Each structure stands twice: as C-alpha cells, then as structure tokens.
Amino acid sequence: MSTIFSKIVSGDIPCYKVAENEDYLAFFDINPLAKGHTLVIPKKETDYIFDMDDSSYSGLWVFAKKVALAIEKVVPCSKIGVAVIGLEVAHAHIHLVPINSIYDIDFSKEKLKLSKEEFLELASKISAEVQL
C-alpha cells in the first residue's frame, strides 16, 4: 500500500514542506482550515496512529510540538489546535491548526484557498522558526 503521504515522503508528489528530519515530515494541508494548517506524519507508513511503536509514536508528538511552537510564532492565534482523525488518509497524521476558538477546527467548514506564493512564503517563515 502506498498512500498519498508516502508519495509525498518519496518526492513523487510535491508539498509545501515546513520541517523534516529522518523520521518525520511536516507540510501544509493543501485544503487548510486556517493559514498555517500543517500535517505532521511519520515517514514510515502506518495506517493507524495507535499501531505505531511507542518510540515512533512519542517521537511524532515531540516533532509535532516543535512544529506547533514554530507555527505559533508566525501565525497570529490563541493556540495551535490538534486533531487526529485517521479516516481520510490511511497514513497516521496529526493536524496542527492555528485557532482562536473551538469552532476554528471544524472540518466541515469551507477550506481556505491560498496561492502557491502564500503557501511558499508562510512555509519559509515557519521553517525558519522550527527548532529541531
């Protein structure tokens, strides 16, 4: 099985990368709920987040925390909301969404449309703040 996220990891599908190390990758959701909406994934394909081994699972969350703190420095918001749904792509991932209210992380909301230039500029700013 090869998910769209595995194809992003392998470079077969482009993404707006925010952060990366040898085990994890963070990139923008192309249909974001808010500017800065980022997906954090393990590079090793695992469908269900709770099927990950403990070391990979905790490593994913530590990586996500570093990315969230960087997003918070760049995108004006009260907090970074977190969602793990696990149904839309069969590859474990964490949504990091800049929020100001609980309603900002409603996935039924209309998604933002950002230009390539907006994505690239924001990715560059957040990337510069990530402390890996």
Secondary structure by P-SEA (a helix, b strand, c coil): cccaaaaaaacccccccccccccbbbbcccccccccbbbbbccccccccccccaaaaaaaaaaaaaaaaaaaacccccbbbbbbbccccccbbbbbbbcccccccccccbbbbbcaaaaaaaaaaaaaaccc
